[in-house]
Amino acid sequence: MKAPSSPSTPIERASRSDGAESRTRILYAALSLFADHGFAKTSTREIAKAAGVNIAAISYYFGDKAGLYNATFCEPMGGNASDFIALFERPDLPTNEALRIYMAAYVEPLKLGEVVRQCMRLHMREMLEPTSRWAEEVERDVRGPHEALVRILCRHLGLTKADDDVHRLALAIGGLAIQLFVMQDVVDTLRPALRKSDASIDTWAERLHLYAMAMVDADAARRAAGRLGTTAATTATTATAPSISDLIVLPASKPASPKTSRKKIP
């Protein structure tokens, strides 16, 4: 009879640990090289050398160069769009709380430091030298959160259907967080203290939440003023509009001709 095997031996655990470490080294070596040189100008041999692994390890862990390139977009900052949406689009959340969670989750990866900087360089390079990956990225990680935010704003503003202004508002709110990723070098030059610690990133999340709510309140006020103006204009038009009977001009009656006396001819 075969003896039952233990869940994992120390050698097996060490092997799995070594494998995970090798995969991670490959991933981050590829991220750095792809960000600096682009997909076409980076070879798997260069990646393997930078990661300190055999070139066959790339095929083992990622399938091929394209699979590794995709992984550099998806994995370093962690999470995915579905998890992100599930955090802030719960139906029981008021708009204020939904936007607080949205901003906190959005800027959390900034705490990863240099990894995020490399991810942003990779995204910028992909926009300049596009592969099919950029279109996939928009569909996978951009469209979903944007549409979820639009749905939240529609509920808050009492709209049954999103109009262009709701999309403008959603893009502007998302842009508040995105600019921190895009402008890392600018922020570090102008005011390094704003990104120096995890606590400073948390402060950014709190402030961006307040800015986003101010934008929502401003748009709600604009819409309310527009409705009030339309109602007032309609009321004024109705009050001063002439009736149909006022517009009908009746012909003036002919004045009666004076009676003249006629003399009889003898």
MODELLER restraints for C-alpha pairs under 7 A, 6 or more apart:
rsr = mdl.restraints
at = mdl.atoms
rsr.add(forms.Gaussian(group=physical.xy_distance, feature=features.Distance(at['CA:23:A'], at['CA:61:A']), mean=6.43, stdev=0.5))
rsr.add(forms.Gaussian(group=physical.xy_distance, feature=features.Distance(at['CA:25:A'], at['CA:51:A']), mean=5.21, stdev=0.5))
rsr.add(forms.Gaussian(group=physical.xy_distance, feature=features.Distance(at['CA:26:A'], at['CA:47:A']), mean=6.79, stdev=0.5))
rsr.add(forms.Gaussian(group=physical.xy_distance, feature=features.Distance(at['CA:26:A'], at['CA:48:A']), mean=6.76, stdev=0.5))
rsr.add(forms.Gaussian(group=physical.xy_distance, feature=features.Distance(at['CA:26:A'], at['CA:51:A']), mean=5.10, stdev=0.5))
rsr.add(forms.Gaussian(group=physical.xy_distance, feature=features.Distance(at['CA:27:A'], at['CA:72:A']), mean=6.34, stdev=0.5))
rsr.add(forms.Gaussian(group=physical.xy_distance, feature=features.Distance(at['CA:29:A'], at['CA:47:A']), mean=5.98, stdev=0.5))
rsr.add(forms.Gaussian(group=physical.xy_distance, feature=features.Distance(at['CA:29:A'], at['CA:50:A']), mean=5.88, stdev=0.5))
rsr.add(forms.Gaussian(group=physical.xy_distance, feature=features.Distance(at['CA:29:A'], at['CA:51:A']), mean=5.54, stdev=0.5))
rsr.add(forms.Gaussian(group=physical.xy_distance, feature=features.Distance(at['CA:30:A'], at['CA:47:A']), mean=5.55, stdev=0.5))
rsr.add(forms.Gaussian(group=physical.xy_distance, feature=features.Distance(at['CA:31:A'], at['CA:72:A']), mean=5.51, stdev=0.5))
rsr.add(forms.Gaussian(group=physical.xy_distance, feature=features.Distance(at['CA:31:A'], at['CA:118:A']), mean=6.82, stdev=0.5))
rsr.add(forms.Gaussian(group=physical.xy_distance, feature=features.Distance(at['CA:32:A'], at['CA:118:A']), mean=6.22, stdev=0.5))
rsr.add(forms.Gaussian(group=physical.xy_distance, feature=features.Distance(at['CA:33:A'], at['CA:42:A']), mean=6.54, stdev=0.5))
rsr.add(forms.Gaussian(group=physical.xy_distance, feature=features.Distance(at['CA:34:A'], at['CA:42:A']), mean=6.30, stdev=0.5))
rsr.add(forms.Gaussian(group=physical.xy_distance, feature=features.Distance(at['CA:34:A'], at['CA:122:A']), mean=6.46, stdev=0.5))
rsr.add(forms.Gaussian(group=physical.xy_distance, feature=features.Distance(at['CA:35:A'], at['CA:118:A']), mean=6.05, stdev=0.5))
rsr.add(forms.Gaussian(group=physical.xy_distance, feature=features.Distance(at['CA:35:A'], at['CA:121:A']), mean=5.27, stdev=0.5))
rsr.add(forms.Gaussian(group=physical.xy_distance, feature=features.Distance(at['CA:35:A'], at['CA:122:A']), mean=4.09, stdev=0.5))
rsr.add(forms.Gaussian(group=physical.xy_distance, feature=features.Distance(at['CA:35:A'], at['CA:125:A']), mean=6.66, stdev=0.5))
rsr.add(forms.Gaussian(group=physical.xy_distance, feature=features.Distance(at['CA:38:A'], at['CA:125:A']), mean=6.42, stdev=0.5))
rsr.add(forms.Gaussian(group=physical.xy_distance, feature=features.Distance(at['CA:44:A'], at['CA:55:A']), mean=6.81, stdev=0.5))
rsr.add(forms.Gaussian(group=physical.xy_distance, feature=features.Distance(at['CA:44:A'], at['CA:65:A']), mean=6.53, stdev=0.5))
rsr.add(forms.Gaussian(group=physical.xy_distance, feature=features.Distance(at['CA:45:A'], at['CA:55:A']), mean=6.07, stdev=0.5))
rsr.add(forms.Gaussian(group=physical.xy_distance, feature=features.Distance(at['CA:48:A'], at['CA:54:A']), mean=6.01, stdev=0.5))
rsr.add(forms.Gaussian(group=physical.xy_distance, feature=features.Distance(at['CA:48:A'], at['CA:55:A']), mean=5.16, stdev=0.5))
rsr.add(forms.Gaussian(group=physical.xy_distance, feature=features.Distance(at['CA:58:A'], at['CA:64:A']), mean=6.57, stdev=0.5))
rsr.add(forms.Gaussian(group=physical.xy_distance, feature=features.Distance(at['CA:62:A'], at['CA:68:A']), mean=5.26, stdev=0.5))
rsr.add(forms.Gaussian(group=physical.xy_distance, feature=features.Distance(at['CA:77:A'], at['CA:109:A']), mean=5.74, stdev=0.5))
rsr.add(forms.Gaussian(group=physical.xy_distance, feature=features.Distance(at['CA:77:A'], at['CA:116:A']), mean=6.91, stdev=0.5))
rsr.add(forms.Gaussian(group=physical.xy_distance, feature=features.Distance(at['CA:81:A'], at['CA:140:A']), mean=6.80, stdev=0.5))
rsr.add(forms.Gaussian(group=physical.xy_distance, feature=features.Distance(at['CA:81:A'], at['CA:141:A']), mean=5.12, stdev=0.5))
rsr.add(forms.Gaussian(group=physical.xy_distance, feature=features.Distance(at['CA:81:A'], at['CA:144:A']), mean=6.78, stdev=0.5))
rsr.add(forms.Gaussian(group=physical.xy_distance, feature=features.Distance(at['CA:81:A'], at['CA:145:A']), mean=6.64, stdev=0.5))
rsr.add(forms.Gaussian(group=physical.xy_distance, feature=features.Distance(at['CA:85:A'], at['CA:145:A']), mean=5.82, stdev=0.5))
rsr.add(forms.Gaussian(group=physical.xy_distance, feature=features.Distance(at['CA:85:A'], at['CA:148:A']), mean=6.77, stdev=0.5))
rsr.add(forms.Gaussian(group=physical.xy_distance, feature=features.Distance(at['CA:87:A'], at['CA:101:A']), mean=6.95, stdev=0.5))
rsr.add(forms.Gaussian(group=physical.xy_distance, feature=features.Distance(at['CA:88:A'], at['CA:98:A']), mean=4.76, stdev=0.5))
rsr.add(forms.Gaussian(group=physical.xy_distance, feature=features.Distance(at['CA:88:A'], at['CA:101:A']), mean=5.68, stdev=0.5))
rsr.add(forms.Gaussian(group=physical.xy_distance, feature=features.Distance(at['CA:88:A'], at['CA:102:A']), mean=5.62, stdev=0.5))
rsr.add(forms.Gaussian(group=physical.xy_distance, feature=features.Distance(at['CA:89:A'], at['CA:98:A']), mean=6.57, stdev=0.5))
rsr.add(forms.Gaussian(group=physical.xy_distance, feature=features.Distance(at['CA:89:A'], at['CA:148:A']), mean=6.61, stdev=0.5))
rsr.add(forms.Gaussian(group=physical.xy_distance, feature=features.Distance(at['CA:95:A'], at['CA:152:A']), mean=6.77, stdev=0.5))
rsr.add(forms.Gaussian(group=physical.xy_distance, feature=features.Distance(at['CA:95:A'], at['CA:156:A']), mean=6.62, stdev=0.5))
rsr.add(forms.Gaussian(group=physical.xy_distance, feature=features.Distance(at['CA:96:A'], at['CA:213:A']), mean=6.76, stdev=0.5))
rsr.add(forms.Gaussian(group=physical.xy_distance, feature=features.Distance(at['CA:99:A'], at['CA:209:A']), mean=6.01, stdev=0.5))
rsr.add(forms.Gaussian(group=physical.xy_distance, feature=features.Distance(at['CA:100:A'], at['CA:209:A']), mean=5.17, stdev=0.5))
rsr.add(forms.Gaussian(group=physical.xy_distance, feature=features.Distance(at['CA:103:A'], at['CA:177:A']), mean=6.86, stdev=0.5))
rsr.add(forms.Gaussian(group=physical.xy_distance, feature=features.Distance(at['CA:103:A'], at['CA:205:A']), mean=5.29, stdev=0.5))
rsr.add(forms.Gaussian(group=physical.xy_distance, feature=features.Distance(at['CA:103:A'], at['CA:208:A']), mean=6.59, stdev=0.5))
rsr.add(forms.Gaussian(group=physical.xy_distance, feature=features.Distance(at['CA:103:A'], at['CA:209:A']), mean=6.02, stdev=0.5))
rsr.add(forms.Gaussian(group=physical.xy_distance, feature=features.Distance(at['CA:104:A'], at['CA:205:A']), mean=4.95, stdev=0.5))
rsr.add(forms.Gaussian(group=physical.xy_distance, feature=features.Distance(at['CA:106:A'], at['CA:177:A']), mean=6.70, stdev=0.5))
rsr.add(forms.Gaussian(group=physical.xy_distance, feature=features.Distance(at['CA:107:A'], at['CA:177:A']), mean=6.50, stdev=0.5))
rsr.add(forms.Gaussian(group=physical.xy_distance, feature=features.Distance(at['CA:107:A'], at['CA:205:A']), mean=6.54, stdev=0.5))
rsr.add(forms.Gaussian(group=physical.xy_distance, feature=features.Distance(at['CA:109:A'], at['CA:116:A']), mean=6.87, stdev=0.5))
rsr.add(forms.Gaussian(group=physical.xy_distance, feature=features.Distance(at['CA:110:A'], at['CA:116:A']), mean=6.19, stdev=0.5))
rsr.add(forms.Gaussian(group=physical.xy_distance, feature=features.Distance(at['CA:111:A'], at['CA:198:A']), mean=5.71, stdev=0.5))
rsr.add(forms.Gaussian(group=physical.xy_distance, feature=features.Distance(at['CA:111:A'], at['CA:201:A']), mean=6.98, stdev=0.5))
rsr.add(forms.Gaussian(group=physical.xy_distance, feature=features.Distance(at['CA:120:A'], at['CA:181:A']), mean=6.91, stdev=0.5))
rsr.add(forms.Gaussian(group=physical.xy_distance, feature=features.Distance(at['CA:120:A'], at['CA:182:A']), mean=6.79, stdev=0.5))
rsr.add(forms.Gaussian(group=physical.xy_distance, feature=features.Distance(at['CA:126:A'], at['CA:134:A']), mean=6.46, stdev=0.5))
rsr.add(forms.Gaussian(group=physical.xy_distance, feature=features.Distance(at['CA:127:A'], at['CA:134:A']), mean=6.87, stdev=0.5))
rsr.add(forms.Gaussian(group=physical.xy_distance, feature=features.Distance(at['CA:146:A'], at['CA:170:A']), mean=6.62, stdev=0.5))
rsr.add(forms.Gaussian(group=physical.xy_distance, feature=features.Distance(at['CA:149:A'], at['CA:170:A']), mean=6.15, stdev=0.5))
rsr.add(forms.Gaussian(group=physical.xy_distance, feature=features.Distance(at['CA:150:A'], at['CA:166:A']), mean=6.40, stdev=0.5))
rsr.add(forms.Gaussian(group=physical.xy_distance, feature=features.Distance(at['CA:150:A'], at['CA:167:A']), mean=6.40, stdev=0.5))
rsr.add(forms.Gaussian(group=physical.xy_distance, feature=features.Distance(at['CA:150:A'], at['CA:170:A']), mean=5.90, stdev=0.5))
rsr.add(forms.Gaussian(group=physical.xy_distance, feature=features.Distance(at['CA:153:A'], at['CA:166:A']), mean=6.90, stdev=0.5))
rsr.add(forms.Gaussian(group=physical.xy_distance, feature=features.Distance(at['CA:154:A'], at['CA:160:A']), mean=6.80, stdev=0.5))
rsr.add(forms.Gaussian(group=physical.xy_distance, feature=features.Distance(at['CA:154:A'], at['CA:162:A']), mean=6.28, stdev=0.5))
rsr.add(forms.Gaussian(group=physical.xy_distance, feature=features.Distance(at['CA:157:A'], at['CA:220:A']), mean=6.34, stdev=0.5))
rsr.add(forms.Gaussian(group=physical.xy_distance, feature=features.Distance(at['CA:173:A'], at['CA:212:A']), mean=5.64, stdev=0.5))
rsr.add(forms.Gaussian(group=physical.xy_distance, feature=features.Distance(at['CA:176:A'], at['CA:208:A']), mean=6.65, stdev=0.5))
rsr.add(forms.Gaussian(group=physical.xy_distance, feature=features.Distance(at['CA:194:A'], at['CA:200:A']), mean=5.76, stdev=0.5))
rsr.add(forms.Gaussian(group=physical.xy_distance, feature=features.Distance(at['CA:195:A'], at['CA:201:A']), mean=6.17, stdev=0.5))
